[in-house]
Each structure stands twice: as C-alpha cells, then as structure tokens.
Amino acid sequence: MDGQATSIIKIKRGSEIPYSDMKGGPKLTKGHFEMSYEGDLQGEGILEELKCYFTETSATIYGLERFTGSIRDRIGSFVLEHTGTFENGVLASTQKVIPQSGTGDLKGIDGVINVESSDSDAFSITFKYSFDEEMATFLKEKEEEEDKFIEEEINVADKWIDACNTQDVDALSEITSPTIEISGPRGSGYGKVLLVDWLERTGLTLETLSIYGRKGLLVYEQLARWNGKEGRTAGEANVASVIKVRDGKVAFISRFDDLDKALKAAGLQETDKVL
C-alpha cells in the first residue's frame, strides 16, 4: 500500500554542543531535539544529530530519529535516518525510514521525507510511504513467537522463585540447571548444592514487583525479606535479579541492589517491561 502524508514539524526543545574543534579543521557538534508532528503524520520525534561545520553557516548533517505516533489510523513507531546539509541558513535534508524499524501498526513501513527549509522552529513536510505487508506479517509473527517464549520463561522463573521461597528442594531441582551460575554481592559460584546451601543459610523470600524481559533474559524487580529467629522478618529491601532460562530450566541468576543496575547489566530498558 502506497500513501502520502503531510505534517507540520515543530521543535519543542533542542540543544547543540561542540564535542571536537581544532584550528584549521571542521567543528563537530552533537544535538538533541524533541519535535511534535501535527497533521496526517501525528506524534513526536526524538532526534540525535551530528554536524560537521566547515564554516559557521555551512555543515553536513547525520542523525537518527525515532518517530512515535500515527499515520492516519495506523499507530506505532519507526526510525528515520537523516542525511543533509546546512548552507547559509537553509536546511536541506533527506530522511529515510530504516528497514524493519517499524512497530505496532507501522510494521513493514518504508518511506522518505525531503526537507528544504530556512525556518528552524517549524516547517511543513510531505512523507511518501509504502507498506510491505508480507514483511509486516513476518515481523508480527516473529514478535508473537518471542512473546510466547518470554511467557514460557516467566512461567519457569515464577515456579523457581516460588520453590525458593518455600525451600522446596525437590521442585527446585526439577527446574534448575545442574550447572546453574549464582552471582551476588559476595561473589559467584556454580551448581545446585551451592543454591540449596544459600537458601538454607539466608532464609530469603522474594516478592515480585515487576518483570522485564527479552527472549532468554529476564529481570525481576523484587521485595526481598530476610527471616530471623522464630520466623520473624529480620530485614527487607528492594532488589533486582537477572535470570536466564535455558531449555526450561533456570541456568543463571544474579542479584543486584537496585533495578537500574540489573537492567543495565542485562541490556534491557523500560520498554522491555512485561509486567
């Protein structure tokens, strides 16, 4: 399906700073811009832009922008690659959709925007686009398959945590890899024996607060409670665990003092939140 969408782009916020400058050579800058789109193409754009200035009024441009919003009744996001020039106050830029970057109803989108404007705050654009419905179907099926894997892995991780909380060694053994790696603030080790010893020694119970994940890798945000004498709670804290599931068994767990550290270690982010 081919189409054409018009829109007005407005710069809501922006900054540009030099990161390399030398006498006799071009100045290099990086910019961050937040934009709104109003019209057939409606939503918001986040652009990271690099410029190479040969003079104060002459530069080449490269950037990547994520658009999030809608094209008429289709909602999703995609990434645009910006290439262009800035000459005597006039921006001339070509912005192409990066293949396979579309999400939601915008899966399979391709397209281009050509911009020529002397207005730095607001300008009109025409977006010529098309949809590869076959690619969109493939990407959707791939995403659904990954979602299914994540759901199955969460099910295994949930059972594993429940078995840890109840210290059910038999149930734990069934869903734990013989070579499980256990990592924490005090170091790391391997094997089920270490796991059982750790459980009995700490008297730890974990309450799940949120879950982040991609295929093969999960991060659990948890409320940890340490049991003291006569079953009383000796202390509690918010922690996070990176969990890897392989072949239906937990093969790796690493505990962190906070969620941000766990997400960074796993290479996940807020958009990977599944619960």
N, C-alpha and C positions, 0 to 999 in steps of 0.2 A: 504494500500500500504506500503510495507516494502522497506527500502533502506539503503545505506551505503555511507557516505560522509567523505572524508579525507580533512584535512586542516592543515596549519601551523599557530600556535598562537604566536604572538609577543607581548611582554609587551612594550607598548608605554610610559606609565607613571605609577608610583606606589609609595606608601608611606605606612609605617607601624610604629605605635607608641604604646607604652605600656599604658594601662589605669588602671592596677592594678598589683602591685608587692609587695610581702612580703617575709621576710626572712623565709626560710624553706618551702615555698609554691610555686606553679607554677606561672609563669608570664603570664598575659593575655595581648594580643595585638589586635589592630584592624587595618586593612589595606584597602586601596582603590587602585584599579588597573584598568587601561584603556588598552584594548587589541585590536589588529587587527586580523582578521581571513582571511587567503588567501588560496583559493582552492575551492573545491566543496561547502564547507561551507564558505561563504564570508560575511564579515561585521565587526561589532565592538561589544565588550563586556564591560560592566561596572560591576565590582565585588566589593562587600563589604565583607570582610573576617575577621573572628575571629580566633585567635590561642591561644592555651593553651600550653606554653612551660614548659616541665619538666626539661630539660637542654637546653643549648644554641643550641644544634643540634637535639633536639627531641621535637616534638609538635604534637598535634591533631588539626585538621582544620575543620571549618564550614564556609560556605559562601553562598551568593545568588548573582547570576549574571544575568543581562538582556542582551541577545544577540539580536542585531538588524541587519538584513541583508537578505541574501538569501541562500536557498539550491537549487542549480541549477537554475531553472526558477521560483521558488516559493519565494515570498518576504513577509517579516513580522518580527515578533519578538517572543521570548519566554523566560522563566525564568528557569535557571538551579540552582539546589540545590547541593552545593559542600560538600562532606564529605571526610576526608582523614587524612593522616599522613605525617609528615616531619621527616625523620630519616637520620642522617649523610649526609645531603646534597641531599637526594633523596626525591622527592615528589611523593607520591602515592595517587591518588585521584579518586573518583567516582563522576561523575556529571550527575544527573538525571533531566529530564525535569519535572517541576511541572505541574500536570494535569490542563487543562483549561487555561494555561497561554499563549497559542499561540494567535497571532493576524494576521490579513491580510490573506495571502495565507497559513500561518503556523498554522491556527486554527486546533485543533484536533491532534496536533503533540504529540508524545511520543518518548522517546529515552534516550540513555545513552552514556556517554563518559568515558572511563577508561584511566587515565593518569599515566604513571610512567616515570619520567624524572629527571636527575640531572642538566639540563640546566634551569636556572631561567629566561632567557630572551626570548627564543624561543624554541618551541617544536612542534612535529607533533602529531596529534590526529586522531582517527577514530570515527565517530559519527554514531552509529547504531540507526535508527529511524523508526517509522511507523506512519501512519495517520489513525485516527478513523474518517472516512468520515461522519458517522452518527452524531458524536459529532460536527464535523466541521460545518455541516449543521445546527444543533441546535444552536450553538453559533452565527453563521451568522444571522439566523432568529431572535435571541434574540437581537443582536446588531441593526438590521434593525428596530425592534419594538421600541427599546429605541430611535433610531434616529427619528422615526416618532413622538414619544411622545415629544421629545425635540423640534422638528419643530413646533408642535401644541402649546407648551408652549411659544415658542418665538413669535409666531403669537399673542397670548393673551397679552404677555408683551409689544410687539410693539404697539398694539392698546391702551393699558393702558397708555403708555408713550405719545403717540400722543394726547390722551384725556387730559392728564395733561398739555401738552404744550399749548393746545388751551383752557384749562379750560372749557371743555365740560362736565359739571357735569352729564348730563343725560347719555351720553355714558360711562363715568367713572363709574357711579353707576351700570351699567349692567355687568361690568366685574371686579367689586371689591367685595370681600367677606365682608359681614356685620361686621365680627369680625376682619377685617384686622389689623395687627400689624405694626405700623410705628415706625422705630427706626432711630436715627440720633445722631449727636454730642451733642445735647441738651437733650437727653433722649428718651423715647419711650411712645407710647400710642396706643389706640385701637379705631376702628370704622370709618365709612365713614365721620361723622361730623368733626372729627379731620383732616381727609385728605383734605376735602374741605376748611376748615379754613386755613390749612397750605398752600394750593395752592394760595388762595387769598392774603395771607399775604406776601409770598415770591416773587411772580411774577417770578417763576423759569421756565426756559425752558432747556430741556436736549437733546443734540445731541449724538446719539450712535456712538461710535468709534470702539468697538469690543464687542463680546459676547462669554462667556464661559458657558458650561452647562453640567449637567448630569440630568437624569430623576428626575423631581420635584424640581430642583435647578438651578438657573441661576445667572450669574454675568455679569452686563453690565458696560463696561468702557465708560464714558460719558464726554462730554464737557458741563459744567453747566454755564448758563448765568443768572444773576440776573438783572431784569429790574428796572430801576429807573423812574424818572419823564419823562412824555411825551414819554414813550416807549423806552427811551434810555437805553443802556446797562450800568448798574452800576458796573458790575464786572463779571469776568469769571474765571473758574478753572477746571482742570481735576479732576473728581471724579469717584467713582465706586459704584454701587448699587447691593446688593444681593436681588434677587427677587424669591419668592416661588409662584408657581401656583398650585392651587388645584381645581379640578372639573371645569376647565375652567375659574377660577377667580383668580385674584391676592390676595393672602392671607397674604403676608408678604413682606415688603421692608425695607431694612436697608442701609443707605448711609454711605460711608467711604471716607476719604480724598484722598486715592490713591488705585490703583488696587491691589497691593500686599497684603494690609490689607484685602481687600474684598475677594480675593482668599483664603487667609489663614483662614478667618472666615467661608467660605463655604466649605473648604476642597477640593478645586479644584486646578488645576495646569495648566501649559502652554499647556499640551497635551489635555486638555479639551476645547481648543479654537474651536469654531464652525463658527465664522465669524470674 
